[in-house]
Amino acid sequence: MDNIKELDTRGLNCPLPILKTKKALADMASGDVLRVVSTDPGSTRDFQAFARQTGNELVEQKNEGDLFVHLLRRR
């Protein structure tokens, strides 16, 4: 995947990871991918709902140790 931007939201709890993601996506071009790293266990569910509500594509979600990683493609 080209044009991947990373957003570190470690240590932040809902709704801050979503709010920071929304702001980051607004500054990106259509088709670009945002990789969000979070420590909030609720972020998996939050990003699924965020993608449904905004029309951005949730490309992948995975756990890397204690981290929750979400890849979103800008609509």
MODELLER restraints for C-alpha pairs under 7 A, 6 or more apart:
rsr = mdl.restraints
at = mdl.atoms
rsr.add(forms.Gaussian(group=physical.xy_distance, feature=features.Distance(at['CA:3:A'], at['CA:32:A']), mean=5.35, stdev=0.5))
rsr.add(forms.Gaussian(group=physical.xy_distance, feature=features.Distance(at['CA:3:A'], at['CA:33:A']), mean=6.20, stdev=0.5))
rsr.add(forms.Gaussian(group=physical.xy_distance, feature=features.Distance(at['CA:4:A'], at['CA:32:A']), mean=6.30, stdev=0.5))
rsr.add(forms.Gaussian(group=physical.xy_distance, feature=features.Distance(at['CA:4:A'], at['CA:33:A']), mean=4.73, stdev=0.5))
rsr.add(forms.Gaussian(group=physical.xy_distance, feature=features.Distance(at['CA:4:A'], at['CA:34:A']), mean=5.60, stdev=0.5))
rsr.add(forms.Gaussian(group=physical.xy_distance, feature=features.Distance(at['CA:4:A'], at['CA:35:A']), mean=6.77, stdev=0.5))
rsr.add(forms.Gaussian(group=physical.xy_distance, feature=features.Distance(at['CA:5:A'], at['CA:33:A']), mean=6.34, stdev=0.5))
rsr.add(forms.Gaussian(group=physical.xy_distance, feature=features.Distance(at['CA:5:A'], at['CA:34:A']), mean=4.87, stdev=0.5))
rsr.add(forms.Gaussian(group=physical.xy_distance, feature=features.Distance(at['CA:5:A'], at['CA:35:A']), mean=6.08, stdev=0.5))
rsr.add(forms.Gaussian(group=physical.xy_distance, feature=features.Distance(at['CA:6:A'], at['CA:34:A']), mean=5.76, stdev=0.5))
rsr.add(forms.Gaussian(group=physical.xy_distance, feature=features.Distance(at['CA:6:A'], at['CA:35:A']), mean=4.68, stdev=0.5))
rsr.add(forms.Gaussian(group=physical.xy_distance, feature=features.Distance(at['CA:6:A'], at['CA:36:A']), mean=5.94, stdev=0.5))
rsr.add(forms.Gaussian(group=physical.xy_distance, feature=features.Distance(at['CA:7:A'], at['CA:35:A']), mean=6.08, stdev=0.5))
rsr.add(forms.Gaussian(group=physical.xy_distance, feature=features.Distance(at['CA:7:A'], at['CA:36:A']), mean=4.75, stdev=0.5))
rsr.add(forms.Gaussian(group=physical.xy_distance, feature=features.Distance(at['CA:7:A'], at['CA:37:A']), mean=6.32, stdev=0.5))
rsr.add(forms.Gaussian(group=physical.xy_distance, feature=features.Distance(at['CA:8:A'], at['CA:36:A']), mean=6.00, stdev=0.5))
rsr.add(forms.Gaussian(group=physical.xy_distance, feature=features.Distance(at['CA:8:A'], at['CA:37:A']), mean=5.05, stdev=0.5))
rsr.add(forms.Gaussian(group=physical.xy_distance, feature=features.Distance(at['CA:8:A'], at['CA:38:A']), mean=6.66, stdev=0.5))
rsr.add(forms.Gaussian(group=physical.xy_distance, feature=features.Distance(at['CA:9:A'], at['CA:17:A']), mean=5.59, stdev=0.5))
rsr.add(forms.Gaussian(group=physical.xy_distance, feature=features.Distance(at['CA:9:A'], at['CA:36:A']), mean=6.94, stdev=0.5))
rsr.add(forms.Gaussian(group=physical.xy_distance, feature=features.Distance(at['CA:9:A'], at['CA:37:A']), mean=5.77, stdev=0.5))
rsr.add(forms.Gaussian(group=physical.xy_distance, feature=features.Distance(at['CA:9:A'], at['CA:38:A']), mean=4.97, stdev=0.5))
rsr.add(forms.Gaussian(group=physical.xy_distance, feature=features.Distance(at['CA:10:A'], at['CA:37:A']), mean=6.42, stdev=0.5))
rsr.add(forms.Gaussian(group=physical.xy_distance, feature=features.Distance(at['CA:10:A'], at['CA:38:A']), mean=4.59, stdev=0.5))
rsr.add(forms.Gaussian(group=physical.xy_distance, feature=features.Distance(at['CA:10:A'], at['CA:39:A']), mean=5.00, stdev=0.5))
rsr.add(forms.Gaussian(group=physical.xy_distance, feature=features.Distance(at['CA:11:A'], at['CA:39:A']), mean=5.93, stdev=0.5))
rsr.add(forms.Gaussian(group=physical.xy_distance, feature=features.Distance(at['CA:12:A'], at['CA:40:A']), mean=6.89, stdev=0.5))
rsr.add(forms.Gaussian(group=physical.xy_distance, feature=features.Distance(at['CA:13:A'], at['CA:40:A']), mean=5.66, stdev=0.5))
rsr.add(forms.Gaussian(group=physical.xy_distance, feature=features.Distance(at['CA:25:A'], at['CA:74:A']), mean=6.34, stdev=0.5))
rsr.add(forms.Gaussian(group=physical.xy_distance, feature=features.Distance(at['CA:29:A'], at['CA:74:A']), mean=6.89, stdev=0.5))
rsr.add(forms.Gaussian(group=physical.xy_distance, feature=features.Distance(at['CA:30:A'], at['CA:74:A']), mean=5.05, stdev=0.5))
rsr.add(forms.Gaussian(group=physical.xy_distance, feature=features.Distance(at['CA:30:A'], at['CA:75:A']), mean=5.22, stdev=0.5))
rsr.add(forms.Gaussian(group=physical.xy_distance, feature=features.Distance(at['CA:31:A'], at['CA:73:A']), mean=5.66, stdev=0.5))
rsr.add(forms.Gaussian(group=physical.xy_distance, feature=features.Distance(at['CA:31:A'], at['CA:74:A']), mean=5.10, stdev=0.5))
rsr.add(forms.Gaussian(group=physical.xy_distance, feature=features.Distance(at['CA:31:A'], at['CA:75:A']), mean=6.15, stdev=0.5))
rsr.add(forms.Gaussian(group=physical.xy_distance, feature=features.Distance(at['CA:32:A'], at['CA:73:A']), mean=5.64, stdev=0.5))
rsr.add(forms.Gaussian(group=physical.xy_distance, feature=features.Distance(at['CA:32:A'], at['CA:74:A']), mean=5.48, stdev=0.5))
rsr.add(forms.Gaussian(group=physical.xy_distance, feature=features.Distance(at['CA:33:A'], at['CA:71:A']), mean=6.55, stdev=0.5))
rsr.add(forms.Gaussian(group=physical.xy_distance, feature=features.Distance(at['CA:33:A'], at['CA:72:A']), mean=5.49, stdev=0.5))
rsr.add(forms.Gaussian(group=physical.xy_distance, feature=features.Distance(at['CA:33:A'], at['CA:73:A']), mean=4.36, stdev=0.5))
rsr.add(forms.Gaussian(group=physical.xy_distance, feature=features.Distance(at['CA:33:A'], at['CA:74:A']), mean=6.17, stdev=0.5))
rsr.add(forms.Gaussian(group=physical.xy_distance, feature=features.Distance(at['CA:34:A'], at['CA:71:A']), mean=5.61, stdev=0.5))
rsr.add(forms.Gaussian(group=physical.xy_distance, feature=features.Distance(at['CA:34:A'], at['CA:72:A']), mean=5.22, stdev=0.5))
rsr.add(forms.Gaussian(group=physical.xy_distance, feature=features.Distance(at['CA:34:A'], at['CA:73:A']), mean=6.39, stdev=0.5))
rsr.add(forms.Gaussian(group=physical.xy_distance, feature=features.Distance(at['CA:35:A'], at['CA:69:A']), mean=6.86, stdev=0.5))
rsr.add(forms.Gaussian(group=physical.xy_distance, feature=features.Distance(at['CA:35:A'], at['CA:70:A']), mean=5.71, stdev=0.5))
rsr.add(forms.Gaussian(group=physical.xy_distance, feature=features.Distance(at['CA:35:A'], at['CA:71:A']), mean=4.55, stdev=0.5))
rsr.add(forms.Gaussian(group=physical.xy_distance, feature=features.Distance(at['CA:35:A'], at['CA:72:A']), mean=6.60, stdev=0.5))
rsr.add(forms.Gaussian(group=physical.xy_distance, feature=features.Distance(at['CA:36:A'], at['CA:69:A']), mean=5.67, stdev=0.5))
rsr.add(forms.Gaussian(group=physical.xy_distance, feature=features.Distance(at['CA:36:A'], at['CA:70:A']), mean=5.11, stdev=0.5))
rsr.add(forms.Gaussian(group=physical.xy_distance, feature=features.Distance(at['CA:36:A'], at['CA:71:A']), mean=6.36, stdev=0.5))
rsr.add(forms.Gaussian(group=physical.xy_distance, feature=features.Distance(at['CA:37:A'], at['CA:67:A']), mean=6.54, stdev=0.5))
rsr.add(forms.Gaussian(group=physical.xy_distance, feature=features.Distance(at['CA:37:A'], at['CA:68:A']), mean=5.83, stdev=0.5))
rsr.add(forms.Gaussian(group=physical.xy_distance, feature=features.Distance(at['CA:37:A'], at['CA:69:A']), mean=4.70, stdev=0.5))
rsr.add(forms.Gaussian(group=physical.xy_distance, feature=features.Distance(at['CA:37:A'], at['CA:70:A']), mean=6.61, stdev=0.5))
rsr.add(forms.Gaussian(group=physical.xy_distance, feature=features.Distance(at['CA:38:A'], at['CA:67:A']), mean=5.72, stdev=0.5))
rsr.add(forms.Gaussian(group=physical.xy_distance, feature=features.Distance(at['CA:38:A'], at['CA:68:A']), mean=5.09, stdev=0.5))
rsr.add(forms.Gaussian(group=physical.xy_distance, feature=features.Distance(at['CA:38:A'], at['CA:69:A']), mean=6.37, stdev=0.5))
rsr.add(forms.Gaussian(group=physical.xy_distance, feature=features.Distance(at['CA:39:A'], at['CA:66:A']), mean=6.57, stdev=0.5))
rsr.add(forms.Gaussian(group=physical.xy_distance, feature=features.Distance(at['CA:39:A'], at['CA:67:A']), mean=5.09, stdev=0.5))
rsr.add(forms.Gaussian(group=physical.xy_distance, feature=features.Distance(at['CA:39:A'], at['CA:68:A']), mean=5.99, stdev=0.5))
rsr.add(forms.Gaussian(group=physical.xy_distance, feature=features.Distance(at['CA:48:A'], at['CA:58:A']), mean=6.99, stdev=0.5))
rsr.add(forms.Gaussian(group=physical.xy_distance, feature=features.Distance(at['CA:51:A'], at['CA:57:A']), mean=5.94, stdev=0.5))
rsr.add(forms.Gaussian(group=physical.xy_distance, feature=features.Distance(at['CA:51:A'], at['CA:58:A']), mean=5.91, stdev=0.5))
rsr.add(forms.Gaussian(group=physical.xy_distance, feature=features.Distance(at['CA:55:A'], at['CA:75:A']), mean=6.35, stdev=0.5))
rsr.add(forms.Gaussian(group=physical.xy_distance, feature=features.Distance(at['CA:56:A'], at['CA:72:A']), mean=6.53, stdev=0.5))
rsr.add(forms.Gaussian(group=physical.xy_distance, feature=features.Distance(at['CA:56:A'], at['CA:73:A']), mean=5.85, stdev=0.5))
rsr.add(forms.Gaussian(group=physical.xy_distance, feature=features.Distance(at['CA:56:A'], at['CA:74:A']), mean=5.27, stdev=0.5))
rsr.add(forms.Gaussian(group=physical.xy_distance, feature=features.Distance(at['CA:56:A'], at['CA:75:A']), mean=4.82, stdev=0.5))
rsr.add(forms.Gaussian(group=physical.xy_distance, feature=features.Distance(at['CA:57:A'], at['CA:72:A']), mean=5.47, stdev=0.5))
rsr.add(forms.Gaussian(group=physical.xy_distance, feature=features.Distance(at['CA:57:A'], at['CA:73:A']), mean=5.00, stdev=0.5))
rsr.add(forms.Gaussian(group=physical.xy_distance, feature=features.Distance(at['CA:57:A'], at['CA:74:A']), mean=6.78, stdev=0.5))
rsr.add(forms.Gaussian(group=physical.xy_distance, feature=features.Distance(at['CA:57:A'], at['CA:75:A']), mean=6.89, stdev=0.5))
rsr.add(forms.Gaussian(group=physical.xy_distance, feature=features.Distance(at['CA:58:A'], at['CA:71:A']), mean=6.02, stdev=0.5))
rsr.add(forms.Gaussian(group=physical.xy_distance, feature=features.Distance(at['CA:58:A'], at['CA:72:A']), mean=4.57, stdev=0.5))
rsr.add(forms.Gaussian(group=physical.xy_distance, feature=features.Distance(at['CA:58:A'], at['CA:73:A']), mean=6.50, stdev=0.5))
rsr.add(forms.Gaussian(group=physical.xy_distance, feature=features.Distance(at['CA:59:A'], at['CA:71:A']), mean=5.32, stdev=0.5))
rsr.add(forms.Gaussian(group=physical.xy_distance, feature=features.Distance(at['CA:59:A'], at['CA:72:A']), mean=5.45, stdev=0.5))
rsr.add(forms.Gaussian(group=physical.xy_distance, feature=features.Distance(at['CA:59:A'], at['CA:73:A']), mean=6.53, stdev=0.5))
rsr.add(forms.Gaussian(group=physical.xy_distance, feature=features.Distance(at['CA:60:A'], at['CA:70:A']), mean=5.87, stdev=0.5))
rsr.add(forms.Gaussian(group=physical.xy_distance, feature=features.Distance(at['CA:60:A'], at['CA:71:A']), mean=5.14, stdev=0.5))
rsr.add(forms.Gaussian(group=physical.xy_distance, feature=features.Distance(at['CA:61:A'], at['CA:69:A']), mean=5.61, stdev=0.5))
rsr.add(forms.Gaussian(group=physical.xy_distance, feature=features.Distance(at['CA:61:A'], at['CA:70:A']), mean=4.56, stdev=0.5))
rsr.add(forms.Gaussian(group=physical.xy_distance, feature=features.Distance(at['CA:61:A'], at['CA:71:A']), mean=6.41, stdev=0.5))
rsr.add(forms.Gaussian(group=physical.xy_distance, feature=features.Distance(at['CA:62:A'], at['CA:68:A']), mean=6.00, stdev=0.5))
rsr.add(forms.Gaussian(group=physical.xy_distance, feature=features.Distance(at['CA:62:A'], at['CA:69:A']), mean=5.28, stdev=0.5))
rsr.add(forms.Gaussian(group=physical.xy_distance, feature=features.Distance(at['CA:62:A'], at['CA:70:A']), mean=6.72, stdev=0.5))
rsr.add(forms.Gaussian(group=physical.xy_distance, feature=features.Distance(at['CA:63:A'], at['CA:69:A']), mean=6.04, stdev=0.5))
